[in-house]
Amino acid sequence: MNKSATIIYRFCQQATEIFNQHLSKDAVVSEKIWLDLLELLSHKLYTENLLFRHYAECSDYEFIEINGKRFNTEAWFYVTDVLSRRLSLANKMVEQPTNMHDLFLFYLQTSEDRRWQASTLSRGFKTLTNALAEFFQPVAGILMQHCRKLGHQYGEISKRRRLQYGPFWLAVGDNHAEVAEELALNDLLEALPVPLVAQPAVPKYFLRVVETLNERYALLRSCGLPPEHWYHRDEFSIGQLKQLKQLIKAIQASVAQGVKRETACRECFESFKAQDRDFLNFASFEAFYRFYAMETTAAHYYSDEFEPDGYEDISPQQSDADLLSFQKQHPQLFNPLTNHAFSELLVNGITLQALLKNPVFKDLKKQNAEYAALSDSKLLKRLQRELSDILEHYVGDGT
């Protein structure tokens, strides 16, 4: 796919414009950059195409308010957790720096102070020196703070490379300063010798950084795993998430052909497992299906039909009586429409497609202006989301 056509490239274009605006000044207030990025990510283009949830039809969604402005909470997570993550060294890089180090060097070389154009960044065995040029001292001081703050809390690969080749050093002529093994975007912004020359296009190093930061988030999103719950967990490696994405895609294709969801899950899982014994990290299909039903939203957010039997494996002990009791004990979770849908779908086993044609359901929809304006397809998606949220409370209660 052409890079210019991807949502990440579009984001990088607009983020570059924000960086140009702030980094062309004599001083950088990084908090203002993050607020601008937060506002950018709260736009419909990104809430619908980049972030995990689609809020276009969710008028009761809670937003974060800062300085009188409302921001999308998933955008907040993306800024504070995804874009702010320190990049660790990849094994294949050997003595080479991370993408974030490359981006840092690129921006240094675009300083309007032409002395920074001779900047280099490489590993080596050197010692700190106090004999630094005046222009170099502020940046060296910030880099020293980064090193102290990070300490030894960096990856095993970096530890090995550091022993083999020495730490990273920024050098400009006779001036040199140690650079932390792992950097975040905020570290980078703090240490730049502004003002910088504005960039007419997306720097390739910036694109690489954002693509790297986004990779795990995008895989979690495509697998139906909420990034805010899974982004920092290590149950799945990047490789395993790619396998899970491939499996879920196969399951969805099978379901679209009319195969029952549990049957599709079993057939697809066993097919992939037969080809590769190490496929995913589940000892059995039952272990996988329990995870699939409880942890992922793929079974309902991305399907054309809401199937109550997809939830029966959450707990064999959850009977119809339990569900009805749960409804009575938690009335605050329901409105008339979701209350009726909950009973029909999960207790009586009626499919959502059939429910949309039910006269009682239609009357309830007409009585609620918020729902009445929605088309059947939009109402379907909204109910899937709302019922899933209710079920999360149900499972959490252990009833």
Buried (B, 14 or more C-beta within 10 A) or exposed (E): EEEEEBBBBBBBEBBBBBBBEBBBEEEBEBEEBBBBBBBBBBEEEBBEEBBBBBBEBBEEEEBEEEEEEEBBBBBBBBBEBBBBBBBBBEEEBEBBBBBBBBBBBBBBBBBEEEBBEEBEBBBEEEEEEEEBEEBBEEBBEBBBBBBEEBEEEBBEBBEEBBEEBBBBBBBBEEBBBBBBBBBBBBBBBBBBBBBBEEBEEBBBBBBBBBBBBBBBBBBBBBBBBBBBEBBEEEEBEEEBBBBBBBBBBBBBEBBEEEBEBBEBBBBBBBEBBEEEEEBBBBEEBEEBBBBBBBBBBBBBBBBEBBBBEBBBBBBEEBEEEBBBEBBEEBEEBBBEBBBBBBBBBBBEEBBBEEBBEBEEBEEBBEEEEEBEEBEEEEBBBBBBBBBBEBBEEBBEEEB
